[in-house]
Amino acid sequence: MPRIALSAPPELDPDSFRAIAELAYRESGLTLVAEKTTMIQSRLRHRLRALGLSEFAQYCAFVRSDEGQDERPQLISALTTNVSHFFREKHHFDLMIDVLSSRIAYTSANPVMRVWSAGCSKGQEPLSIAMSILEQLPECAANDFRILATDIDPVVVKFAQTGAYPERMTKGASHNLKKKYFEQGSCAANEPLFTAGRLLRELIRYNQLNLLAPWPMKTKFDAIFCRNVVIYFDVETQNNLWPRFRNALRPDGLLFLGHSERIANPERFGFECIAPTTYRPIHS
Ligand SMILES: C[S@@+](CC[C@H](N)C(=O)[O-])C[C@H]1O[C@@H](n2cnc3c(N)ncnc32)[C@H](O)[C@@H]1O
């Protein structure tokens, strides 16, 4: 019987780990800790396979070279954590509705309203924002209302743009909402597939955007959702972001963070905490 020589899968050595961690931090703010070496190794092995490389040292040399520039988004995509679901931390959506209702009550006809889902992953968050608006403030949707949804990871942005979710990804969205706002089809193995309908699609614009890079948006936001994103950043990177978010908000706007994220000393950055993980600019 002929023997098949199986080569061992590449190991992520400490030098390569340091090189990848340094690049990830510089490119995206992600802080990689040595305890996660095994997870990072398994996430990156498929990149080595795709490029026909047998060692992490070769991969590091490539991704840091001029020719390897196109590989950098793939590296960041492999390192980001994209877990999300519909109506995650529902209390934030209810508070957003309060803010938008008072804007409608106090503003003259046709106010411009903007919400930003910063770190939107595969789109469940902006779609939950859109469904909350359509359900509870349909007059808002009839005004100049838009949701901007951005993420650094081109793979998830592309997914979100398709707006198509196999049933297993629709956790959190009720049967009624799916029936009302999604078109139902089926995907592989006859699993139901829910595709965002016209009403939802018209409200959301998806774009790739690195939060560490300059932000091209000119209008101010009524609400910014940046949830479960800064948890992967160090304090310095987080503290550089808070003033930028404050500057991007309307005076009565709200910033929502994830359940395990906080602004330490919010007053230092011109914010007050008005509800769990919810911040509003302070007016002097
Ligand atoms: C865990 S998901 C959060 C999704 C959604 N906000 C939620 O709470 O369900 C984190 C997302 O942040 C994105 N992300 C990480 N670093 C980023 C950066 N520097 N700029 C923009 N997005 C980033 C990741 O690609 C990922 O999709």
The ligand as an SDF file (V2000), in Angstrom:
LIG
                    3D

 27 29  0  0  0  0  0  0  0  0999 V2000
  -19.0080   41.7530   16.7140 C   0  0  0  0  0  0  0  0  0  0  0  0
  -19.3400   42.6870   15.2770 S   0  0  0  0  0  0  0  0  0  0  0  0
  -20.6050   43.7760   15.8650 C   0  0  0  0  0  0  0  0  0  0  0  0
  -21.8040   43.8470   14.9510 C   0  0  0  0  0  0  0  0  0  0  0  0
  -22.9610   44.7060   15.4740 C   0  0  0  0  0  0  0  0  0  0  0  0
  -22.5490   46.0550   15.7120 N   0  0  0  0  0  0  0  0  0  0  0  0
  -23.5330   44.1050   16.7190 C   0  0  0  0  0  0  0  0  0  0  0  0
  -23.3410   44.6320   17.8280 O   0  0  0  0  0  0  0  0  0  0  0  0
  -24.2260   43.0670   16.6400 O   0  0  0  0  0  0  0  0  0  0  0  0
  -17.9210   43.7720   15.1960 C   0  0  0  0  0  0  0  0  0  0  0  0
  -17.7140   44.3900   13.8180 C   0  0  0  0  0  0  0  0  0  0  0  0
  -16.7720   45.4750   13.9310 O   0  0  0  0  0  0  0  0  0  0  0  0
  -16.0280   45.5150   12.7300 C   0  0  0  0  0  0  0  0  0  0  0  0
  -14.7830   46.2760   12.9390 N   0  0  0  0  0  0  0  0  0  0  0  0
  -13.6760   45.8960   13.6230 C   0  0  0  0  0  0  0  0  0  0  0  0
  -12.7220   46.8360   13.5310 N   0  0  0  0  0  0  0  0  0  0  0  0
  -13.2380   47.8490   12.7920 C   0  0  0  0  0  0  0  0  0  0  0  0
  -12.7350   49.1010   12.3360 C   0  0  0  0  0  0  0  0  0  0  0  0
  -11.4890   49.5170   12.6190 N   0  0  0  0  0  0  0  0  0  0  0  0
  -13.5430   49.8860   11.5740 N   0  0  0  0  0  0  0  0  0  0  0  0
  -14.8080   49.4680   11.2640 C   0  0  0  0  0  0  0  0  0  0  0  0
  -15.3330   48.2930   11.6510 N   0  0  0  0  0  0  0  0  0  0  0  0
  -14.5680   47.4920   12.4120 C   0  0  0  0  0  0  0  0  0  0  0  0
  -15.7990   44.0410   12.4120 C   0  0  0  0  0  0  0  0  0  0  0  0
  -15.4790   43.8260   11.0580 O   0  0  0  0  0  0  0  0  0  0  0  0
  -17.1240   43.4080   12.8260 C   0  0  0  0  0  0  0  0  0  0  0  0
  -17.9940   43.2290   11.7340 O   0  0  0  0  0  0  0  0  0  0  0  0
  1  2  1  0
  2  3  1  0
  2 10  1  0
  3  4  1  0
  4  5  1  0
  5  6  1  0
  5  7  1  0
  7  8  2  0
  7  9  1  0
 10 11  1  0
 11 12  1  0
 11 26  1  0
 12 13  1  0
 13 14  1  0
 13 24  1  0
 14 15  1  0
 14 23  1  0
 15 16  2  0
 16 17  1  0
 17 18  1  0
 17 23  2  0
 18 19  1  0
 18 20  2  0
 20 21  1  0
 21 22  2  0
 22 23  1  0
 24 25  1  0
 24 26  1  0
 26 27  1  0
M  CHG  2   2   1   9  -1
M  END
$$$$
